[in-house]
Amino acid sequence: MDPSYFLMPSRFVFALHTVWWGAFLLARVRLLVTAKSASAQAPQHESAPMHAPQAGNLVRAHSAVIVALYPALWMATTRLDAPGLVRGVVASLLLGLGGATAAWAIAVFRSYRLRATIDPGHELCETGPFKFVRHPIYLAFGLLGVGSAAWAPSLGTWTVAVLLWVIGDLRARGEERLLEATFGERYRQYRSGTSRLLPWVY
């Protein structure tokens, strides 16, 4: 195969994805190495581990949709030309904002788990992007989907984008029930002053 096939302008979006995931993974590694919380005074849970309803199934569904994004994006960028200036800038900004949000959230959230679990010592994070939305990591994945679909619009990329938001919302709802049961009034106060996924909107 001609190497230039991989250098098509429409495929620049994959370089943006590489940066996105690089920021995500570096933030995660930094957190694992330093094990420092950005909110030293956060309330902590000391009981046995608890899990959000259907957490495992939702993680698997979310992961499958994220994986499905890449063949959908590859097929779309094969068929389509590179986006025009305005659409390219908008898509790049959405992807950049998503990557920055994910990295920021992980950097301040010491208790982050892939599967929604309340372990002994779990902290209620109210700093960083958590001051604005209760689930900034799911917001970040939603932006990853929308930014990708904006760059290379197709039935496949937009279907993935919608599913990322839907599954993120389902995970958020389950986690909120678990957090309310764990932290009680403190969580209800936090919830009343923040949005679930979109700042000041939802």
TAHU-V928277 format. One record per helix or strand of 3 or more residues. SS is the DSSP state (a for helix, b for strand). FROM is the first residue (numbers start at 1). TO is the last residue. If there is no record, write none. Layout:
SS,FROM,TO
SS,FROM,TO
This chain:
a,3,7
a,9,34
a,55,79
a,85,108
a,128,131
a,136,151
a,155,183
a,185,192
